[in-house]
Amino acid sequence: MSAEERIYTVPLGKVLAVPKYRRAEKAITLLRKFVQRHMKPEAIVIDTTVNEAIWARGIKKPPRKIRVRLSKDDEGTVTVTLAEAETEAEEEEEE
């Protein structure tokens, strides 16, 4: 079990300041900076579902914000997953 777990809404509006052909890449960089600032991790692991959500509309139109679950384990590694994805999986298990 994770030592610490939090849910955040990460603002990605600053991606509009970079050229269109770099916006999704910048969104990933902003996500990493946000996680670094809030969780102080040793390492950051971004789940493929988060990456796919950012890149879903292509490189030019990433989302303005994204809701994520940050889980920090005992070694200091933070795993970034979509907050809604885990909630849906938990609801299916309960049924």
N, C-alpha and C positions, 0 to 999 in steps of 0.2 A: 504494500500500500504506500502511496505517496506521503511524504512528510508534510507537504504543504500544497494546497490547491486553491486557485482563485479563478474567477471569471471576470474578464475585462472586455470592454468595447474599445477597440483600438482605432483612433482616428487616423485616416489615411489621406486626408484632404491635401496635404502638402505635396502629393504626387503631381498635382496640377502645375507645380512650378517647374517641372522638368519637361523636356520635349516628349511628344506623344509616343515616340518609338522606344522610350525608356521607362514608361510609367509603371508597369507591372514589376519590373526589376526594382524600382525605387520603393514600391509598396512593400516588397519583401525586406528591403534594407530598413525601412521605417519600423516594420514589425519587430525585427531583431533589436533595434535600438530601444523600442518600447519595453521589450522583455528584459533587456539588460538593465534599464533604469529601474524597473519595478520589482524584479526578482533577484538581481545580483547573482546570476548563475555562473557556474564553472564552464558549462557548455549548453548550447541551445539546439534542440531537435525539433524541426518543424514538420508536422505530419503532412502526408501527401494530400489529404483532404483540404487542408488550409491552403496549400499551394494551388490546388486545382480551383478552389473558390476564388482566389485572387486572379488567376489567369483565365477564368471562365469566359469572360467577354473579350479576351485577347489582350495584347500588350498595351493597347491604347486606352482602354477603358476599365481600369481596375475599380473595385468598389470604393466608396468614400469612407466607409468604416466597416469593421469586421468584428464579430463577437467570438472570442476565443477563451478556452480553458487552459490555464497554465498550471502544470503539475511539476513540482520540484521534488526530486527524490533525495535520499540520504547522501549521495555522492555530490550533489549540487547541480545535476543535470536537469534542465527544464525542458519539458515536452509541451509543445504547442499543438492543441487540437481544436476543432470547431466545437463550440459550446453546445450548439443544437444537435450535432451528430450524436454525442454521447447521451444526451437527454432522451432522444428518440430510441436509442438502443436500450436504455434502462426501462423505458415504458413498455417496450416489446417483451422484455424479460418478465415483467410483472404480470402481464396478461396470461 
